[in-house]
Amino acid sequence: AEHETEKGETLRRDFEQRAAETTQHVSEELSRAADELAQERSRHAAACSEAQQREACAREEAHRFQAEVKEREQLEREALSKEMEGLKQSLLQEVSDSQAALDQYRKQHLE
């Protein structure tokens, strides 16, 4: 039972580590995407020569930026959700396998 507790704790720590790494990866990707979009917005704004054009371009770019960020965030959330679900299923399978092995051990050695 102590071994199973240790194995469960190890599985939990592994799951938490993978989740932290995934969260960090998503955060870095969102930051990179925001940087790229900001650079694109800056280039676009510089290309607008007249004040009215710059104002219109800024509004347009802000809307596009917001839409792209929302889309990227949604895609990242979906990817993270899928990855987390896969990790959860993997962890549940490992727990199930461990329980089956423990039940088999008990059956063989305690009967």
N, C-alpha and C positions, 0 to 999 in steps of 0.2 A: 504494500500500500504506500509505503514511504517512497519507493522507487517510482510508482505511478504519480505521486504528488510532485516529485522532482521532475518527472518527464512532462507533466502538465505545466509546471512552472516554466520549464525550458521552452515548451511550445508557446506559452503565453508571451514570454520575452521575445522569442523569434518573431511572433506575430506583431508585437508592438514595434520591434525594430524595423520590420518590413513596412509597417504602416508609417512610421516616422520617415523612413527613406522615401517612400512614395509621396508623402506630403511635402517633403523638402524638394523633391524633383518637380512636383506640380508648381510649387511656389517659385522655383527658379525659372521654369518655363513661362509662367505668367509674367514674371519680371522682365524676362528677355523679350517677350512679345510686346509688352508695354513700351519697352525701350525702342524696339523696332518701329512701332506705330508712332511713337513720339518723334523719332527721326524722320519718318515719312511725312508726318504732319509739318514738321519744321521745313523740310524741303519744299513741300507744296506751298506753304505760306510765303516762302522766299520768292517763289515763282510768280506770285500775284503782285503786279506792279502798282496798281492804283489802290487808293484807300478803300473804295467801295468793293473792289474785287477782293482785297485782302479780308475785309469783314465777311463777305459772302463765302469766301474760301474757308475761313476759320469756322464759321457756323457749319458748313458742309462737312468739313474735316472732323469737327467735334462730334457730329452725329455719326459719321462713318466710324470714327475711333470708338465711340461708345458701343455701336453695333458690333464691331469686330471684337472688342474686349468681351462683351456679353457672350458672343458666339464662342470665343476661345474658352471663356470660363465654363460655359455649358459643356463643351467638348471635354475639357479637363475634368469637370465633375463627373461626367459619364464614364470617362476612362478610369478615374479613381474609384468610382462606385463598382465598376466591373472588376477591377483589380482587388478591391477589398472583399467583394463577394467571392472571388476565386480563392483568396487567402482564407476567408471564413470557411468555405467548403473544404479546403485542404485541411485546415485545423480540425474541423468536425470529423473528417474522415480519419485523421490521425488519432483523435480521441476515441472514435468508434473502434478502430483497429486495436488500440491499446486496451480498451475495455474487453474486447473479444479475447485478446491474448491473456489478460488477467483472469477472465472467466475460465478459459481453457486450463491455465496453470492451476487454478483452484480445484477444478474438476479432477485433474490428474494427480495432484499432490495432497489434496485434503479429503479425498474419498477413500 
